Amino acid sequence: MSKIKEELEHRLRLRNIKLSDYEDIRGIMTSIYKNPNGVWTKEELKNQLRVFPEGQICIEDNGKVVAAALSLIVDYNQFGDNHTYDEITGYGKFDTHTEDGDTLYGTDIFVDKEYRGMRIGRRLYDARKELCENLNLRSIIAGGRIPGYADYADEMTPRKYIDLVKNKEIFDSVLSFQLANEFHVRKVITKYLPEDTDSRAYATLLEWINIYYEKDEKLIGNKKSIVRLGLVQWKMRRFSNVDDLMQQVEFFVDTVSGYKSDFCLLPEFFNAPLLAEFNDMDASEAIRNLADYTNEIVSRMSDLAVSYNVNVIGGSMPEYDGKKLRNVSYLCRRDGTQAKQYKLHITPDEAAYWGLQGGNGINVFDTDAGRIGILICYDVEFPELGRILAEQNMDILFVPFWTDTKNAFLRVNTCAKSRAIENECYVAITGSVGNLPKVENMDIQYSQAAIFSPSDFSFPHDAVVAQASENEETIIVADVDLDLLTKQRKAGSVRNLEQRRLDLYSIQWKQKK
């Protein structure tokens, strides 16, 4: 390789600034700042390095600094939104820096003119975000110049100018770049830098929110990030009594717990084999008799949840109060508490054969492994329900189902995957397989259990985290990362929840819970 070619090659390196970098830094600032007073002195840089060396970042190329980003940690409540640059930097002394602060404040960022267009600034912004996350700070805040405003000051207000930059009707060399790096304008401030004539002394107060910020970090008992799901693809078989049924339930709960799962999901009507006891009855009468077992099964499942340290979602079972027959799924938490979700939408066959009626409420349930929702089978085919749950910050949607044919299964499967993508959450589905001869309306089963996710770079491209073999009794055990959901909702390629046009439409729950 020739010496000339070696000199032309870039060798970019991100690192912390050293005091010996001052001449390179001064050279960049002198070339880009019109006002000589805007150039940091060596003593000022020395002070920044003394109080917060980790916050002073640069990019070098072949040993020469070509860009830098400077910052402090401040207790933002001491300053509020109406501060000036001098106030928040301590008039260049940087005695406003405090390790106990909650905000990373950007004091400056600059790039050598010869390196513009190489996205060097983006690297510095990403490094600042990483620093903010690693220090568990609430946000990054900075006052941003709007140099392009000078050309429009006589015809519009700063607010109007900023709105046009947001909508890409106007390009501003500073603000457009900051907006592209996921900062939002918190407000317009005046007299931030009085000497900034291009901005007419106005500035944008910009903020980037750290979505991973934990206000009160605990040594134990924090919200789980990685959650392990266990799904039981249940084979329908004859059971002579509840004890036989619960023996099989315990086998699967034990198996899933052995893999240290946080949840165990059973299918809709997993207790249907007990209907065989009522073969001589009309279908509607038989299922009402089956409902007599529900309380006992729930009680025993709750004991299993505690004993095996796993949250059990008991598929669904019939519930009859003497007036209404409903289909209900119980959440048996491993701390011994319970909650339940009724099926809201009843299929034509369920209404005709059994006289099932739908419930009237929907909830998100808090657990020690995230906020979850439950939609029973047909309910997942109604997108409004998934969206209502997502608006309550649901992380995982569980869908116990029972389907007899492949086309029925594909409706549930396809809609469940859609709910995961459109609501930026995980969806876990499972059903039953095999057959139940002589059990009316429950005779054949079709299932392929699965776990779905959003479809973006942090997730499987086909939105399938895990999937069982078709029509075989088995389990799925897989991990899902709740932090990735947080990242997706704020920084995904598309952001379905964040970018809804709520000025045009909304979903309203009418029924009182």
C-alpha positions in Angstrom: 0.0 0.0 0.0 1.4 3.4 -1.0 2.1 6.1 1.6 -0.5 8.4 -0.2 -3.2 5.8 0.1 -2.4 5.3 3.8 -2.9 9.0 4.3 -6.2 9.0 2.5 -7.6 6.2 4.6 -9.9 7.1 7.5 -9.3 5.5 10.9 -12.1 6.8 13.0 -12.0 6.1 16.8 -14.5 7.1 19.4 -12.9 8.0 22.8 -12.9 10.4 25.7 -11.2 13.7 25.3 -7.8 14.4 26.8 -6.4 17.8 27.6 -3.7 17.3 25.0 -6.5 17.4 22.4 -7.1 21.1 23.0 -5.3 22.5 20.0 -7.3 20.2 17.6 -10.5 21.2 19.4 -9.7 24.9 19.3 -8.9 24.6 15.6 -12.3 23.1 14.8 -14.2 25.7 17.0 -12.3 28.6 15.5 -13.2 27.5 12.0 -17.0 27.0 12.6 -17.9 29.7 15.2 -18.3 33.3 14.0 -18.0 34.7 17.5 -14.5 34.2 19.0 -16.0 34.2 22.4 -17.7 30.9 21.5 -14.3 29.1 21.5 -13.5 27.2 24.7 -10.4 28.2 26.5 -7.9 25.5 27.5 -8.7 26.3 31.2 -12.4 25.8 30.5 -11.8 22.4 28.8 -9.6 21.5 31.7 -12.4 22.2 34.1 -14.9 20.1 32.2 -12.4 17.2 32.1 -11.8 17.6 35.9 -15.5 17.5 36.9 -16.8 15.0 34.4 -14.2 13.3 32.2 -16.6 10.6 31.0 -18.9 13.1 29.5 -16.3 14.7 27.2 -16.3 12.6 24.0 -14.5 13.0 20.7 -13.8 11.2 17.4 -10.3 11.1 16.1 -9.1 10.2 12.6 -5.6 9.0 12.4 -4.8 10.5 15.7 -6.4 14.0 15.1 -9.6 15.0 16.8 -12.2 15.8 14.1 -15.4 16.1 16.2 -16.4 16.4 19.9 -19.4 16.5 22.2 -19.2 18.0 25.7 -21.7 17.5 28.5 -22.4 17.8 32.2 -24.7 16.1 34.7 -27.1 18.5 36.4 -30.0 18.5 38.8 -32.5 19.9 36.2 -35.0 21.0 38.8 -32.6 23.6 40.0 -32.7 25.3 36.7 -36.0 24.6 35.0 -36.8 25.3 31.4 -36.1 29.0 31.4 -32.4 28.9 32.0 -29.7 30.5 30.0 -26.5 28.8 28.7 -24.4 30.8 31.2 -26.5 29.8 34.1 -26.5 26.1 33.4 -22.8 25.9 32.7 -21.9 28.1 35.7 -20.6 30.8 33.4 -18.0 28.4 32.0 -16.8 27.2 35.5 -19.0 24.0 35.2 -19.5 24.0 39.0 -23.2 23.1 38.2 -22.1 19.5 37.5 -23.3 17.1 40.1 -23.0 13.3 40.3 -26.4 13.2 42.0 -28.2 14.9 39.0 -30.8 13.3 36.8 -30.0 14.9 33.5 -27.2 14.8 31.0 -26.8 18.3 29.7 -25.2 18.8 26.3 -22.9 21.9 26.5 -21.5 21.7 23.0 -21.1 19.5 19.9 -19.1 20.3 16.8 -17.6 18.6 13.7 -14.7 19.6 11.5 -16.1 21.1 8.3 -14.1 18.6 6.2 -15.9 15.7 7.9 -19.5 16.9 7.5 -21.7 14.5 5.5 -20.0 11.5 7.1 -22.6 11.2 9.9 -19.9 11.9 12.5 -22.4 13.9 14.5 -24.8 11.0 14.7 -22.0 8.9 16.2 -21.5 11.5 18.9 -25.2 11.7 19.6 -25.4 7.9 19.9 -22.5 7.9 22.3 -24.2 10.5 24.5 -27.4 8.3 24.5 -25.3 5.3 25.5 -23.7 7.3 28.3 -27.1 8.5 29.5 -28.4 5.0 29.6 -25.4 3.6 31.4 -25.5 6.3 34.0 -29.2 5.7 34.5 -30.0 9.4 33.8 -33.6 10.5 33.0 -32.8 12.3 29.8 -30.5 14.4 27.7 -31.3 18.1 27.4 -29.6 20.8 25.4 -30.3 24.2 24.1 -30.2 24.2 20.4 -29.4 27.1 18.0 -31.7 27.8 15.1 -29.3 29.6 12.7 -31.6 29.3 9.7 -34.2 31.5 11.5 -32.3 34.7 10.5 -33.7 34.3 6.9 -37.3 34.1 8.2 -37.4 36.3 11.3 -39.2 39.1 9.6 -42.1 36.9 8.4 -42.7 34.3 11.1 -42.4 33.6 14.8 -39.8 31.1 16.1 -42.6 28.7 16.9 -43.9 28.8 13.3 -40.3 28.3 12.0 -39.8 25.3 14.2 -43.0 23.7 13.1 -42.0 24.1 9.5 -38.6 22.5 10.2 -40.4 19.6 11.9 -42.5 19.2 8.8 -39.4 19.3 6.6 -40.7 22.4 4.8 -37.6 24.3 5.9 -34.1 22.8 6.6 -32.2 24.2 9.5 -28.6 23.0 9.8 -28.8 22.5 13.5 -32.4 21.8 14.4 -33.1 19.4 11.5 -30.1 17.3 12.6 -31.3 17.2 16.2 -34.8 16.2 15.2 -33.4 13.4 13.1 -31.6 12.1 16.1 -34.8 11.5 18.1 -34.8 14.8 20.1 -38.0 16.6 20.5 -38.5 20.3 21.1 -39.6 20.9 24.7 -40.1 24.6 24.3 -38.7 27.8 22.8 -36.5 29.8 25.1 -35.3 33.4 24.7 -32.0 35.1 25.5 -30.4 31.7 25.8 -27.3 32.9 23.9 -27.8 36.7 23.5 -24.8 36.9 21.1 -26.4 34.4 18.7 -27.7 36.9 16.1 -28.5 34.2 13.5 -31.0 32.6 16.0 -32.1 36.1 17.1 -31.1 34.9 20.6 -33.8 32.3 20.5 -33.1 28.6 21.1 -34.9 25.3 21.2 -34.9 23.4 24.4 -34.4 19.9 23.2 -34.9 16.6 25.1 -34.2 13.0 24.5 -35.9 10.7 26.9 -34.0 7.6 28.3 -36.7 5.0 28.1 -34.6 2.6 30.3 -34.4 5.1 33.2 -35.1 3.5 36.6 -35.9 6.2 39.2 -35.5 3.9 42.2 -33.1 1.1 41.4 -33.5 -1.8 43.8 -31.0 -4.5 44.5 -33.7 -7.2 44.3 -37.3 -7.4 43.1 -36.8 -5.2 40.0 -39.1 -5.6 37.0 -37.9 -8.5 34.9 -36.5 -7.7 31.5 -36.1 -11.2 30.2 -39.3 -13.2 30.7 -39.5 -17.0 30.0 -42.8 -18.3 28.5 -44.0 -21.9 28.7 -46.8 -22.9 26.4 -48.6 -26.3 26.7 -50.0 -27.7 23.5 -52.4 -30.0 25.3 -53.6 -33.4 24.0 -57.3 -34.2 24.6 -57.6 -37.5 26.3 -60.2 -39.2 28.4 -60.0 -38.5 32.2 -62.2 -40.3 34.6 -62.3 -37.5 37.2 -60.8 -34.2 38.2 -57.9 -35.9 40.0 -56.8 -37.5 36.7 -57.1 -34.2 34.9 -55.1 -32.3 37.5 -52.4 -35.0 37.5 -51.8 -34.1 33.8 -52.0 -30.4 34.5 -49.4 -30.8 37.3 -47.1 -32.7 35.0 -47.0 -29.8 32.5 -46.7 -27.1 35.2 -43.9 -29.1 36.8 -42.2 -29.5 33.3 -42.5 -25.8 32.4 -41.3 -24.8 35.9 -38.3 -27.0 35.5 -37.2 -24.7 32.7 -37.6 -21.8 35.1 -40.5 -20.3 33.1 -42.3 -17.3 34.4 -45.6 -18.3 32.8 -47.4 -21.5 32.0 -50.2 -21.2 29.4 -52.9 -23.8 29.0 -55.5 -23.9 26.1 -59.1 -22.9 26.0 -61.4 -25.6 27.5 -58.5 -27.8 28.4 -60.9 -29.5 30.9 -63.3 -30.5 28.1 -62.5 -34.3 28.5 -64.6 -34.2 31.7 -67.6 -33.6 29.5 -67.6 -37.3 28.7 -69.1 -37.8 32.1 -72.3 -36.1 30.9 -72.6 -37.7 27.5 -76.2 -38.6 28.2 -77.2 -35.0 28.6 -78.0 -32.2 26.1 -74.9 -30.2 25.2 -76.1 -27.1 27.0 -76.8 -29.0 30.1 -73.6 -30.9 30.0 -71.4 -27.8 29.9 -73.3 -26.3 32.8 -72.4 -29.4 34.8 -68.8 -29.1 33.7 -68.8 -25.6 35.1 -69.3 -27.2 38.6 -65.7 -28.3 38.5 -64.2 -24.8 37.7 -63.8 -23.5 41.3 -62.0 -26.7 42.4 -59.7 -26.7 39.3 -58.8 -23.0 39.9 -58.1 -23.6 43.5 -55.8 -26.5 42.7 -54.1 -24.6 39.9 -53.4 -21.7 42.2 -51.7 -24.2 44.6 -49.6 -25.4 41.7 -48.6 -21.9 40.8 -47.3 -21.3 44.3 -45.7 -24.7 44.7 -43.9 -24.6 41.3 -43.2 -20.9 41.3 -44.8 -20.1 38.0 -47.7 -17.9 36.9 -50.3 -20.2 35.5 -52.8 -19.0 33.0 -55.5 -21.7 33.1 -56.6 -21.6 29.5 -60.3 -21.2 30.0 -63.2 -23.0 31.6 -67.0 -22.6 31.7 -68.5 -20.6 34.6 -72.2 -20.8 35.4 -73.9 -18.6 38.1 -77.4 -20.0 37.6 -78.3 -17.2 35.2 -75.4 -16.8 32.8 -73.0 -19.3 31.3 -69.6 -17.7 30.4 -66.2 -18.7 29.4 -63.4 -17.5 31.7 -59.6 -17.6 31.9 -58.0 -17.5 35.3 -54.6 -16.0 36.0 -53.1 -17.8 39.1 -50.1 -15.8 40.1 -47.2 -17.5 41.9 -47.7 -15.2 44.9 -51.1 -16.9 45.5 -53.3 -14.1 44.1 -55.8 -14.6 41.3 -57.5 -12.6 38.5 -59.8 -13.6 35.7 -60.8 -12.5 32.2 -64.0 -13.4 30.5 -64.4 -14.2 26.8 -66.2 -11.2 25.3 -67.1 -12.5 21.8 -69.1 -15.7 21.5 -69.0 -17.7 18.3 -72.3 -18.6 16.6 -71.8 -22.3 17.5 -71.0 -21.6 21.1 -74.2 -19.6 21.4 -76.3 -22.1 19.6 -75.1 -25.3 21.2 -74.3 -24.1 24.7 -76.0 -20.7 25.2 -72.7 -19.1 26.2 -72.8 -15.3 26.8 -69.9 -12.8 26.6 -68.4 -10.9 29.5 -68.4 -7.1 29.8 -64.9 -6.1 30.9 -61.3 -6.2 29.8 -58.2 -5.7 31.9 -54.4 -5.6 31.9 -53.0 -7.6 34.8 -49.8 -6.7 36.7 -47.5 -9.7 37.4 -43.9 -10.0 38.6 -42.9 -10.6 35.0 -44.6 -7.7 33.2 -48.1 -6.4 32.4 -50.2 -9.0 30.6 -53.5 -9.3 28.9 -55.7 -12.3 28.1 -57.9 -12.7 25.1 -59.7 -16.1 24.7 -59.7 -17.5 21.2 -62.2 -15.6 19.0 -61.6 -12.3 21.0 -58.1 -12.0 19.3 -59.9 -11.6 16.0 -61.2 -8.2 17.1 -58.3 -5.7 16.8 -60.0 -3.1 19.0 -59.4 -5.3 22.1 -55.7 -5.7 21.6 -55.4 -1.9 21.1 -57.3 -1.2 24.3 -54.9 -3.4 26.2 -51.9 -1.9 24.5 -53.0 1.5 25.6 -52.7 0.2 29.1 -49.0 -0.7 28.6 -49.5 -4.4 28.1 -46.2 -6.3 27.4 -47.5 -9.8 26.7 -50.9 -11.0 25.4 -51.9 -14.6 26.1 -54.4 -16.3 23.8 -55.7 -19.7 24.9 -57.7 -21.1 22.0 -59.7 -24.1 20.9 -60.1 -24.7 17.1 -61.3 -27.7 15.3 -60.2 -27.1 11.7 -57.1 -25.6 10.1 -59.0 -22.6 8.7 -60.3 -21.8 12.2 -56.8 -22.1 13.6 -55.4 -19.9 10.9 -57.8 -17.1 11.7 -56.6 -17.1 15.3 -53.0 -17.5 14.3 -53.0 -14.8 11.7 -54.9 -12.3 13.9 -52.6 -13.0 16.9 -49.5 -12.2 14.8 -51.2 -9.0 13.7 -51.9 -8.0 17.2 -48.2 -8.4 18.1 -47.1 -6.3 15.2 -49.6 -3.5 15.4 -49.5 -3.2 19.2 -45.7 -3.7 19.6 -46.1 -6.5 22.1 -45.5 -10.2 22.4 -48.5 -12.6 21.8 -48.5 -16.2 23.0 -51.1 -18.7 21.7 -51.8 -22.3 22.4 -54.6 -24.8 21.8 -55.3 -28.5 22.1 -54.7 -31.4 19.7 -56.2 -34.9 19.3 -59.9 -35.8 19.5 -62.6 -36.5 22.0 -65.0 -39.1 20.6 -68.6 -38.9 21.7 -68.1 -35.4 23.2 -70.5 -33.2 21.2 -69.0 -30.0 19.7 -65.5 -30.8 21.1 -64.7 -33.9 19.0 -61.7 -32.8 16.9 -58.8 -30.3 17.6 -56.2 -28.4 15.6 -53.3 -26.4 17.1 -49.9 -25.1 16.5 -48.7 -23.1 19.5 -46.6 -20.1 18.9 -45.1 -16.9 20.3 -45.2 -13.8 18.1 -43.4 -10.5 18.4 -43.1 -7.2 16.5 -41.3 -7.4 13.2 -38.3 -5.1 13.2 -34.5 -5.3 13.5 -34.5 -6.3 17.2 -37.0 -9.2 16.5 -37.4 -12.1 14.2 -38.1 -10.8 10.7 -41.2 -13.0 10.4 -42.4 -12.0 13.9 -42.2 -15.7 15.1 -40.2 -16.1 18.3 -41.0 -19.8 18.6 -43.5 -22.3 17.1 -44.6 -25.8 17.9 -45.1 -28.7 15.5 -48.7 -29.0 14.3 -51.1 -31.3 16.1 -48.6 -32.9 18.5 -48.7 -32.8 22.3 -45.6 -30.7 23.3 -44.5 -27.6 25.0 -42.8 -24.4 23.9 -40.3 -22.6 26.2 -38.8 -19.4 25.0 -37.5 -16.1 26.3 -38.9 -12.6 25.4 -37.1 -9.4 26.1 -39.5 -6.7 27.5 -36.8 -4.0 27.1 -36.9 -4.5 23.4 -40.5 -3.6 23.4 -39.7 -0.3 25.1 -37.0 0.4 22.5 -39.4 -0.6 19.6 -42.1 1.8 20.8 -39.7 4.8 20.9 -37.1 4.0 18.3 -38.4 1.4 16.0 -38.4 1.6 12.2 -42.1 2.2 12.5 -43.9 3.1 15.8 -47.5 2.1 15.5 -48.6 3.2 18.9 -46.7 6.5 19.0 -47.7 7.5 15.5 -51.4 7.0 15.7 -53.4 9.9 14.3 -55.4 10.5 17.5 -56.5 13.8 16.1 -58.5 11.8 13.6 -59.6 8.7 15.5 -59.6 6.8 18.8 -61.0 3.7 20.4 -63.4 4.1 23.3 -64.4 1.5 25.9 -68.1 2.3 26.6 -69.0 -0.3 29.2 -68.2 0.4 32.8 -65.9 -2.3 34.2 
